[in-house]
């Protein structure tokens, strides 16, 4: 069993338990997007002039309806293909895992009321 560490910073919202943390890596998501943009710009002359590359960062991707807001704003207009990425802390370092079809395309909210 993999043991998660507590965050290594002193912010008020960090986990109070050593074995619990939300280490999704949103900073990693930004770095990937900027790194991807850098690589695309290096090869921009290879992209046909009638094609468009659009890089999107989906804020609040773990909340209900966050992607829907992007769609409503027109971010997906004219988009034929989508490639998404998400940090998987248990995956091997330095590996890119790829799977065809939707992955992590849905979240579920559960409300539990506990009373005594």
Backbone bond lengths (Angstrom), bond angles and torsions (degrees), N, CA, C in turn:
res aa  C-N    CA-C-N  psi(-1)  N-CA   C-N-CA  omega(-1)  CA-C   N-CA-C  phi
1 X - - - 1.452 - - 1.524 108.66 -
2 X 1.331 116.00 130.71 1.458 121.45 178.78 1.527 109.51 -75.50
3 X 1.300 116.42 135.86 1.465 120.96 178.60 1.524 108.30 -103.82
4 X 1.318 116.46 121.10 1.453 121.54 177.68 1.518 109.38 -82.68
5 X 1.285 117.60 144.97 1.457 122.08 178.10 1.518 109.89 -96.52
6 X 1.295 114.71 157.03 1.460 119.91 173.39 1.527 108.41 -70.14
7 X 1.309 117.06 151.96 1.456 120.29 178.15 1.517 110.65 -54.47
8 X 1.318 114.66 148.50 1.465 120.15 -176.86 1.527 112.13 -96.19
9 X 1.302 116.93 31.11 1.458 120.01 177.34 1.521 108.69 -133.30
10 X 1.298 116.40 174.17 1.455 119.69 -173.26 1.527 111.11 -116.92
11 X 1.315 117.71 47.57 1.461 120.87 178.31 1.524 109.69 -86.62
12 X 1.301 117.08 154.35 1.470 121.12 -174.49 1.522 113.41 -66.10
13 X 1.328 118.13 -23.40 1.460 120.60 -175.88 1.526 113.52 -95.24
14 X 1.330 118.53 5.79 1.461 119.26 -179.90 1.524 110.45 -69.40
15 X 1.309 115.23 159.22 1.459 121.67 -179.26 1.525 110.87 -61.79
16 X 1.305 115.67 143.23 1.465 121.33 177.42 1.529 111.14 -87.76
17 X 1.332 116.82 -10.25 1.464 121.57 -178.05 1.512 110.15 -111.06
18 X 1.337 115.31 144.79 1.456 120.70 179.25 1.517 113.27 -65.55
19 X 1.328 117.06 -29.00 1.464 119.86 -174.83 1.519 113.30 -100.84
20 X 1.323 118.17 19.13 1.466 121.51 179.30 1.526 109.70 -137.54
21 X 1.317 115.45 130.66 1.456 119.98 175.84 1.521 108.96 -166.06
22 X 1.293 116.87 147.80 1.462 121.56 172.71 1.518 106.43 -101.17
23 X 1.319 115.63 90.68 1.464 121.18 -175.81 1.523 110.05 -107.87
24 X 1.299 115.34 53.33 1.456 122.45 -176.19 1.520 111.71 -66.44
25 X 1.293 117.57 -33.11 1.454 119.97 176.59 1.517 113.83 87.45
26 X 1.325 117.28 49.11 1.462 119.48 178.65 1.521 110.73 -60.96
27 X 1.331 117.13 -29.69 1.461 119.43 174.39 1.529 109.66 -65.01
28 X 1.335 115.77 -34.58 1.465 120.01 175.48 1.511 111.47 -64.30
29 X 1.329 116.95 -40.59 1.465 120.87 178.37 1.527 110.39 -59.13
30 X 1.323 116.62 -44.80 1.479 120.49 178.91 1.527 110.36 -63.16
31 X 1.335 115.79 -42.75 1.466 119.59 -179.82 1.527 110.96 -63.08
32 X 1.351 116.93 -41.27 1.468 119.99 178.47 1.519 110.99 -61.32
33 X 1.320 115.98 -44.71 1.460 120.29 -177.59 1.532 110.55 -64.09
34 X 1.322 116.42 -45.30 1.465 119.82 178.78 1.526 111.21 -66.86
35 X 1.334 117.02 -38.79 1.459 120.28 176.67 1.517 111.63 -64.28
36 X 1.341 115.92 -40.94 1.466 120.48 176.32 1.510 111.50 -62.41
37 X 1.328 116.88 -42.44 1.464 121.17 178.68 1.527 110.35 -61.08
38 X 1.326 116.20 -41.51 1.456 121.16 179.24 1.529 111.11 -60.93
39 X 1.339 116.95 -45.32 1.466 121.11 -179.72 1.529 111.75 -67.26
40 X 1.330 116.52 -38.75 1.470 120.03 178.19 1.526 109.78 -63.50
41 X 1.332 116.71 -42.90 1.469 119.85 179.82 1.528 111.90 -64.05
42 X 1.339 117.05 -31.02 1.471 119.86 176.45 1.524 111.80 -65.06
43 X 1.321 116.98 -26.84 1.471 122.04 -176.15 1.529 112.14 -117.27
44 X 1.318 116.96 19.01 1.469 121.29 -173.97 1.535 112.01 -55.97
45 X 1.320 117.29 -31.38 1.469 120.43 -179.86 1.528 112.51 -68.35
46 X 1.339 118.39 -15.18 1.463 122.05 179.31 1.533 112.74 -89.33
47 X 1.324 116.44 -8.86 1.466 120.36 -179.92 1.523 107.75 -86.84
48 X 1.330 117.50 123.71 1.467 120.11 -179.72 1.535 111.21 -55.31
49 X 1.322 115.67 143.81 1.470 120.49 -175.18 1.524 112.76 -64.32
50 X 1.344 118.45 -19.54 1.461 120.29 178.51 1.533 112.50 -92.75
51 X 1.327 116.71 9.62 1.465 121.81 -179.93 1.524 109.97 -113.47
52 X 1.314 114.80 156.27 1.460 121.04 -178.28 1.522 109.00 -133.68
53 X 1.307 116.64 137.88 1.461 122.37 173.40 1.524 106.69 -110.54
54 X 1.286 115.84 126.93 1.470 121.13 -179.83 1.524 108.26 -121.60
55 X 1.311 116.44 123.99 1.456 121.68 178.86 1.525 108.13 -104.74
56 X 1.315 115.80 125.89 1.466 120.55 -177.47 1.522 110.08 -124.43
57 X 1.295 115.66 138.94 1.458 121.26 170.00 1.519 105.96 -110.39
58 X 1.308 116.96 120.53 1.461 121.15 -177.57 1.521 109.43 -89.98
59 X 1.316 117.44 104.30 1.460 118.81 177.32 1.527 110.48 -68.66
60 X 1.304 116.08 149.41 1.472 122.71 176.41 1.523 111.64 55.10
61 X 1.341 116.85 43.38 1.464 119.36 -174.91 1.512 113.33 -66.44
62 X 1.307 117.73 -14.47 1.459 119.40 -178.83 1.527 112.67 -93.23
63 X 1.308 116.78 4.28 1.460 120.11 -179.58 1.516 110.24 -104.98
64 X 1.301 115.38 153.85 1.458 120.99 178.20 1.529 110.01 -59.73
65 X 1.318 116.94 128.98 1.451 121.69 171.20 1.510 116.80 83.47
66 X 1.330 118.98 3.21 1.466 119.70 -177.47 1.530 111.41 -62.93
67 X 1.326 117.96 -43.98 1.464 120.54 178.31 1.520 110.76 -66.08
68 X 1.318 116.68 -35.23 1.460 120.85 179.76 1.530 110.88 -59.65
69 X 1.328 116.88 -37.89 1.461 120.37 178.17 1.524 111.45 -62.34
70 X 1.329 117.02 -40.37 1.460 120.60 176.79 1.526 110.49 -62.65
71 X 1.321 115.58 -43.63 1.469 120.18 179.50 1.524 110.32 -62.15
72 X 1.332 116.75 -44.74 1.471 121.15 178.69 1.525 111.60 -59.25
73 X 1.325 116.82 -34.58 1.468 121.21 -179.23 1.531 112.12 -78.10
74 X 1.344 117.20 -4.48 1.459 120.69 176.97 1.513 114.93 91.56
75 X 1.308 117.95 9.74 1.473 120.71 -177.64 1.523 113.22 -62.10
76 X 1.327 117.18 -25.52 1.463 120.12 -176.69 1.529 112.93 -98.56
77 X 1.310 117.27 -0.09 1.470 120.72 179.74 1.528 109.68 -60.64
78 X 1.321 116.34 125.64 1.458 121.76 178.46 1.520 114.47 79.62
79 X 1.321 118.15 6.29 1.471 121.33 -179.15 1.531 109.17 -87.26
80 X 1.337 116.47 127.37 1.454 122.21 179.93 1.525 112.99 -99.88
81 X 1.324 117.44 -28.55 1.462 121.75 -178.98 1.520 108.85 -138.50
82 X 1.341 114.70 148.91 1.466 120.08 177.74 1.522 108.50 -132.40
83 X 1.318 115.53 134.93 1.456 122.27 173.44 1.519 106.53 -124.21
84 X 1.320 116.42 121.47 1.454 120.83 -179.17 1.509 110.53 -114.32
85 X 1.319 115.35 162.46 1.458 120.34 178.60 1.517 109.49 -140.16
86 X 1.309 115.43 148.09 1.450 121.42 174.86 1.518 108.11 -148.17
87 X 1.294 115.62 142.26 1.453 121.64 179.59 1.527 109.82 -72.75
88 X 1.305 116.93 129.57 1.464 122.45 174.11 1.526 107.36 -118.18
89 X 1.331 117.80 97.86 1.469 120.45 -173.36 1.521 114.97 -56.66
90 X 1.330 119.12 -25.48 1.459 120.33 -178.55 1.523 113.46 -87.88
91 X 1.344 117.83 -3.33 1.462 119.85 179.31 1.533 109.40 -77.13
92 X 1.327 116.34 156.58 1.468 119.36 -178.28 1.529 111.65 -63.59
93 X 1.317 116.45 138.03 1.459 121.67 178.04 1.522 109.76 -60.69
94 X 1.319 115.81 135.29 1.453 121.12 177.00 1.515 114.41 82.90
95 X 1.320 118.05 6.66 1.466 121.54 -179.38 1.519 109.75 -111.08
96 X 1.310 116.18 142.09 1.450 123.39 173.76 1.518 107.14 -108.02
97 X 1.309 116.80 116.75 1.459 121.25 -179.65 1.518 108.69 -94.83
98 X 1.324 117.27 129.96 1.459 122.29 -175.86 1.517 108.71 -125.69
99 X 1.326 115.97 138.45 1.453 121.47 177.68 1.528 107.76 -143.95
100 X 1.329 118.26 131.05 1.474 119.19 178.32 1.530 110.81 -71.19
101 X 1.315 115.62 151.56 1.460 120.76 177.69 1.511 112.41 86.82
102 X 1.325 115.25 177.47 1.469 119.72 -177.30 1.529 112.06 -65.28
103 X 1.313 115.06 136.92 1.456 122.45 175.47 1.523 106.94 -138.04
104 X 1.304 116.35 132.13 1.464 121.11 -179.25 1.522 110.99 54.04
105 X 1.301 116.63 37.27 1.453 120.89 -176.25 1.523 112.35 -90.62
106 X 1.293 117.35 8.58 1.454 119.56 -177.59 1.519 109.27 -152.31
107 X 1.315 115.01 147.36 1.459 119.44 170.65 1.517 107.38 -122.34
108 X 1.276 115.48 160.84 1.461 121.06 178.65 1.520 108.30 -127.81
109 X 1.298 116.02 132.85 1.457 120.38 174.76 1.515 108.92 -104.22
110 X 1.308 115.77 133.91 1.468 121.69 178.41 1.515 107.13 -125.75
111 X 1.303 116.26 130.37 1.456 120.75 175.59 1.515 108.69 -110.76
112 X 1.299 116.17 126.28 1.456 121.79 -179.63 1.524 108.48 -122.27
113 X 1.311 116.52 124.86 1.457 121.46 175.50 1.523 108.35 -105.00
114 X 1.312 115.69 124.07 1.461 121.29 179.38 1.512 107.25 -111.29
115 X 1.315 114.70 127.96 1.464 118.76 177.17 1.529 109.09 -133.59
116 X 1.308 115.48 154.68 1.470 118.52 -179.97 1.503 110.91 -113.39
